[in-house]
């Protein structure tokens, strides 16, 4: 049963190799430990280079996560962004 008074946290991340995904998951664990409800969302790829997916992480994440929507942003009490600067994307 969910607590209607629990804060909701949107965690938006961009990851190609799973490293930033791990950071986003750590933030999610912290939010859950504080009794928040979470939504994990992965930003879509702007680079379609499949050659960098040697371990299959990119393919897996494309299946496991959806992109954030406007509703996601508006319906949450807090937003956490996580992105690696290794691939040219930074916040």
C-alpha positions in Angstrom: 0.0 0.0 0.0 1.4 3.4 -0.9 1.4 6.4 1.4 -0.4 9.3 -0.2 1.6 11.7 1.9 5.0 10.3 0.8 7.0 12.7 -1.4 7.6 11.6 -5.0 11.1 11.9 -6.6 11.7 11.8 -10.3 15.2 10.6 -11.1 16.2 11.4 -14.7 19.5 10.0 -16.0 21.5 9.5 -19.2 23.8 6.6 -19.4 25.3 4.5 -22.2 27.5 2.1 -20.2 25.7 1.7 -16.9 27.9 3.9 -14.8 25.6 6.9 -14.5 22.7 4.4 -14.2 24.4 3.1 -11.0 24.5 6.7 -9.7 20.8 7.1 -10.4 20.0 3.9 -8.7 22.0 5.0 -5.6 19.9 8.2 -5.5 16.8 6.0 -5.8 17.9 3.9 -2.9 18.5 7.0 -0.8 15.0 8.4 -1.7 13.3 5.1 -0.8 15.2 4.9 2.5 13.7 8.3 3.3 10.2 6.8 2.5 9.8 8.6 -0.9 8.2 7.1 -3.9 10.5 7.1 -7.0 10.2 7.2 -10.8 13.4 6.3 -12.8 13.5 7.7 -16.3 16.3 7.5 -18.9 16.8 10.2 -21.4 16.7 9.0 -25.0 19.9 8.7 -27.0 20.8 11.5 -29.3 23.7 9.4 -30.7 22.8 6.2 -32.4 26.3 4.7 -32.2 25.8 1.0 -31.3 29.5 0.3 -31.6 30.0 1.6 -28.0 27.6 -1.0 -26.6 30.2 -3.8 -26.1 28.7 -5.1 -22.9 25.0 -4.8 -23.9 24.2 -2.2 -21.3 22.8 0.3 -23.8 20.5 -2.2 -25.3 19.3 -3.3 -21.9 18.7 0.2 -20.6 16.7 1.0 -23.8 14.4 -1.9 -22.9 14.2 -1.3 -19.1 13.5 2.5 -18.9 11.1 4.9 -20.5 11.9 8.6 -21.3 10.6 11.3 -18.9 7.4 13.0 -19.9 6.0 16.4 -19.0 3.6 14.7 -16.6 6.6 13.1 -14.8 8.1 16.5 -14.2 4.9 18.1 -13.1 3.7 15.3 -10.9 6.7 14.9 -8.6 7.9 16.8 -5.5 11.6 16.7 -6.5 13.7 16.0 -9.5 17.3 14.6 -9.6 19.3 14.7 -12.8 22.3 12.4 -13.3 24.5 12.6 -16.5 28.0 11.7 -17.4 30.2 14.3 -19.1 32.2 11.6 -20.7 30.0 11.4 -23.8 29.7 15.2 -24.3 26.4 15.6 -22.3 26.5 17.4 -19.1 24.1 19.3 -16.8 
